[in-house]
Amino acid sequence: MMSLLEFNQKNVVLTDTDGKQYSGIANFIDKYDLEETEDAIQIKVGNFWEIFYESDIKAIELV
């Protein structure tokens, strides 16, 4: 399991489990805030915010 908190407010490239890539400033979301079982990263894609749970992320790296 990765620690998504280290990517909070940093410019990242995220690859989801389908192989699609997203880039932008990441916002960490704690699982307790979401009332979920895993943490997530939020990235603005166009005019919308996409949420990626840990299990949806194949890779994430700083740019």
Backbone torsions as a table, in degrees:
resi	resn	phi	psi	omega
1	MET	NA	135.3	-178.3
2	MET	-92.1	158.5	176.2
3	SER	-98.3	102.4	-177.2
4	LEU	-73.1	-20.7	-178.4
5	LEU	-58.6	-31.8	-179.2
6	GLU	-66.1	-15.0	-179.7
7	PHE	-98.1	-0.1	-177.4
8	ASN	-59.9	129.3	178.0
9	GLN	61.2	29.8	177.7
10	LYS	-121.0	153.7	177.5
11	ASN	-78.7	123.7	-174.6
12	VAL	-132.4	163.3	164.9
13	VAL	-118.7	122.2	-177.9
14	LEU	-113.1	133.2	174.4
15	THR	-111.9	123.6	179.8
16	ASP	-85.0	176.9	-176.3
17	THR	-68.7	-13.1	175.3
18	ASP	-90.3	-2.0	179.5
19	GLY	89.5	1.7	178.2
20	LYS	-79.9	143.2	-179.5
21	GLN	-109.9	143.3	178.3
22	TYR	-133.0	142.0	178.5
23	SER	-133.2	149.5	179.3
24	GLY	155.1	-171.6	178.2
25	ILE	-81.0	127.0	-178.2
26	ALA	-91.5	140.5	172.9
27	ASN	-118.2	122.6	178.3
28	PHE	-75.3	138.8	175.0
29	ILE	-127.1	119.6	-179.7
30	ASP	-70.1	141.3	-178.1
31	LYS	-58.0	-29.3	179.8
32	TYR	-72.4	-31.1	175.9
33	ASP	-68.7	-31.7	-179.6
34	LEU	-89.6	-10.3	-173.6
35	GLU	56.9	44.6	179.7
36	GLU	-122.2	-179.2	-179.2
37	THR	-98.4	-2.4	179.6
38	GLU	-145.3	152.7	177.8
39	ASP	-70.9	168.0	-178.2
40	ALA	-145.2	164.4	173.3
41	ILE	-120.8	139.5	177.3
42	GLN	-114.7	131.8	179.2
43	ILE	-132.1	135.9	177.8
44	LYS	-78.4	123.0	179.4
45	VAL	-121.1	107.5	-174.8
46	GLY	66.7	-123.9	179.0
47	ASN	-98.2	4.7	-174.5
48	PHE	-121.9	155.2	175.3
49	TRP	-98.5	126.0	176.7
50	GLU	-101.6	136.3	176.6
51	ILE	-107.5	130.9	179.0
52	PHE	-120.8	114.5	176.1
53	TYR	-76.3	159.0	-178.7
54	GLU	-50.3	-42.2	-177.3
55	SER	-71.1	-13.5	179.1
56	ASP	-91.0	-6.8	-173.3
57	ILE	-102.7	121.2	175.5
58	LYS	-84.5	-42.0	-179.9
59	ALA	-154.9	150.8	174.4
60	ILE	-146.8	135.7	-178.8
61	GLU	-144.1	151.7	176.9
62	LEU	-75.8	146.0	175.4
63	VAL	-126.7	NA	NA
